[in-house]
Amino acid sequence: MAMNRTERLRADALAAAVAASADLAAARAALDAAVARAMHWEASWSEVGEAVGITRQAAHRRFRHLRWDPVSRTAWSEDPSDA
């Protein structure tokens, strides 16, 4: 059975939402990795905040648990309860 116009538009919109969600997850992972690298190489919270368009305090709150391994080139988040 063929889809009517509304069903087709709904399906298209939902497919676009799925794609946008995947893009957002990839962008967040890339941002976390970039910030972790910058912090590993001694960037200040002010520099990080300026780079991402937030205050230094907000940058610290959001990214303080990120770590970077330059050998494996991977970023991860340390559980704050482990600190």
KARALIN-V648476 format. One record per residue. N is the residue number from 1. PHI is phi in radians with two decimals (NA if undefined). BURIAL is b if it has 24 or more other ideal C-beta (glycine too) atoms within 12 Angstrom, else e. Layout:
n = [N,N]
phi = [PHI,PHI]
burial = [BURIAL,BURIAL]
//
This chain:
n = [1,2,3,4,5,6,7,8,9,10,11,12,13,14,15,16,17,18,19,20,21,22,23,24,25,26,27,28,29,30,31,32,33,34,35,36,37,38,39,40,41,42,43,44,45,46,47,48,49,50,51,52,53,54,55,56,57,58,59,60,61,62,63,64,65,66,67,68,69,70,71,72,73,74,75,76,77,78,79,80,81,82,83]
phi = [NA,-1.32,-1.36,-1.41,-1.02,-1.10,-1.10,-1.14,-1.14,-1.10,-1.09,-1.09,-1.13,-1.16,-1.11,-1.14,-1.14,-1.08,-1.12,-1.13,-1.11,-1.14,-1.08,-1.11,-1.09,-1.15,-1.13,-1.11,-1.12,-1.15,-1.11,-1.02,-1.13,-1.12,-1.17,-1.03,-1.09,-1.06,-1.18,-1.03,-1.61,1.23,-1.19,-1.49,-1.10,-1.11,-1.13,-1.11,-1.01,-1.09,-1.11,-1.84,1.40,-2.35,-1.28,-1.12,-1.15,-1.14,-1.09,-1.07,-1.04,-1.36,-2.00,-1.08,-1.66,-1.38,-2.33,-2.32,-1.93,-1.20,-1.27,-1.54,0.99,-2.19,-1.97,-2.62,-1.97,-1.48,-1.12,-1.06,-1.29,-1.45,-1.31]
burial = [e,e,e,e,e,e,e,e,e,e,e,e,e,e,e,e,e,e,e,e,e,e,e,e,e,e,e,e,e,e,b,b,b,e,b,b,b,b,b,e,e,e,b,e,b,e,e,b,e,e,e,b,e,e,e,e,e,e,b,e,e,b,b,e,e,b,e,b,e,e,e,e,e,e,b,e,e,e,e,e,e,e,e]
//
